[in-house]
């Protein structure tokens, strides 16, 4: 059984269990697999974002947009505004 969470199939590396991108890369590094460009491309092609990863990306995007629109806004305050708006929207 592969400890990396991948099996090497004819279509490339396929996830056998859901992992975050970071967990996949870390597991592969420790298993001795060389993370060259073709391997990384194959991994990216088959990776499905976990709900936590999607939420993190959404939050980072909104926080950054708030800071672009209001340069004086500190990151922590922008994150607090994001969380407040999410709560108000019932998300």
SVG drawing of the C-alpha trace seen along z (x, -y; Angstrom):
<svg xmlns="http://www.w3.org/2000/svg" viewBox="-28 -54 42 56">
<polyline fill="none" stroke="black" stroke-width="0.4" points="0.0,0.0 1.5,-3.4 2.2,-5.6 2.2,-8.7 -1.5,-8.5 -0.8,-7.9 -0.7,-5.0 1.2,-5.3 -1.4,-4.5 -1.3,-4.9 -2.9,-8.3 -0.3,-9.6 -0.5,-10.0 -4.0,-9.4 -5.1,-10.4 -6.2,-7.3 -7.2,-9.3 -8.1,-13.0 -5.2,-15.1 -4.4,-18.7 -1.8,-19.8 0.7,-20.4 0.1,-16.9 0.6,-15.3 3.9,-17.1 5.2,-16.4 4.3,-12.7 6.1,-12.4 9.2,-14.2 9.5,-11.7 8.8,-8.7 11.9,-9.6 10.1,-10.6 11.8,-13.4 9.4,-16.3 10.5,-17.4 8.4,-19.5 6.6,-16.6 5.7,-15.0 4.4,-18.3 2.3,-18.9 0.8,-15.4 0.0,-16.0 -1.6,-19.4 -3.7,-17.9 -5.3,-15.3 -5.5,-17.4 -8.9,-18.2 -9.0,-21.0 -10.3,-20.1 -13.1,-22.3 -10.6,-23.8 -8.3,-24.7 -11.1,-26.4 -12.2,-28.4 -8.6,-29.5 -8.2,-30.6 -11.5,-32.5 -10.6,-34.2 -7.2,-35.2 -8.7,-36.6 -11.3,-38.7 -8.8,-40.0 -6.4,-41.0 -9.1,-42.8 -10.2,-44.7 -6.6,-45.8 -6.2,-46.9 -9.4,-48.9 -8.4,-50.3 -4.6,-50.3 -4.7,-51.5 -6.6,-48.4 -4.4,-45.9 -4.6,-42.2 -6.0,-41.2 -8.8,-43.8 -9.6,-42.7 -9.8,-39.1 -12.1,-40.1 -14.4,-42.0 -14.5,-38.9 -15.5,-36.7 -18.2,-39.2 -19.6,-39.3 -19.6,-35.5 -21.4,-35.2 -24.0,-37.8 -24.6,-36.0 -25.1,-32.7 -22.1,-31.0"/>
</svg>
